[in-house]
């Protein structure tokens, strides 16, 4: 029988955990309703992970040109940009653009792994799953924006692939508090422990 973690210390044992910084970019995390809180707590997680050698992954959301963007994502962009037709969309999240840059004071270190992506799951069309398997990772600790989009997507997708996830609630955010709360309520009822940054740091400080 597979041993299942039941305590936070078992989920985030440094021997089998990685930290995922999700979409910590100016055009995404920079527009959350609680950016300053997300940034401060993400910095605490990074500082706690560093002495333990915990691998750190960063997603970098880079979109293709509009003509190469899938229909569902065009509809999403239309809602986000508040336009009635795809022809009115403006290019966004391009490599080198201001909105695609990481937040000031919160960016990858040379030893961290940055994975570009264009979907709300880091497991789609990227080497993320292979990197995790190569490193022997069993659990992802996730921080970032948006809770109701990429954070929840990655928790669901990770579970489908056999990974555990832990969400640092106060290191995540959305564009509205209601959206954040809705996903947090779902994740609490599912397979994902939802805890504070302080709880994670305490485990990693022993």
Residue, then its C-alpha position, 0 to 999 in steps of 0.5 A: x500500500x502506498x504511504x500517504x502523507x497526512x501531516x504537513x511535514x510529510x507533504x513538504x519533506x525537503x527530500x521530495x518537494x519543489x516550490x513553484x512560483x506561479x506567474x509572478x509577472x508584472x502583468x499578472x501577479x502585479x495586477x492581483x488585489x493583494x500583490x504586496x502580500x503575495x510578494x512578501x510571502x513568496x520572498x519568505x518561502x524562497x528564503x526558507x527553501x534556499x538553505x535546504x536546497x529545495x528546487x524552485x520552479x518559475x512559470x513564465x507566461x509568454x503568449x503566441x501571436x493572436x493568430x496562433x492562439x487557440x479559440x478558448x484562450x482568445x475568448x478568455x482574452x476577450x473577457x480580460x480585455x473587455x472587447x466584443x470581438x477577437x479582431x479588437x484584441x491587443x497583443x499581450x504577454x510577449x517576451x521582453x514586454x513589460x507585462x511579461x517581466x517578473x515583479x521587481x524584487x521577486x525574480x529567479x536566481x541563477x539556480x532556479x528553473x524557469x519554464x515558459x508556457x502559454x497555458x494555465x497549467x505548467x504540465x501542458x507542452x513543457x518539460x515540467x513533468x520530466x524535470x519533477x520526475x528527474x528530481x524525484x519530486x512528490x509534492x509541489x508547494x505553490x505560490x502565485x497568481x491567480x488562485x482561481x486560474x493557474x494555481x487551481x489548474x496546476x493542483x488539479x493537473x498535478x493530482x491527475x499525474x500523481x503529485x501532491x500539492x500544497x497551496x500557500x494561501x497567503x502567498x497566492x492571490x487573484x484579481x478579486x478577493x471573491x475569486x481567490x476565496x472561491x478557489x481556496x474553498x474548493x481546494x480545502x475540500x479536495x486533496x490539497x492542503x491549504x496552509x499559511x506561509x508561516x506554517x510552511x516556513x516552520x516546517x522548513x526551519x527545523 
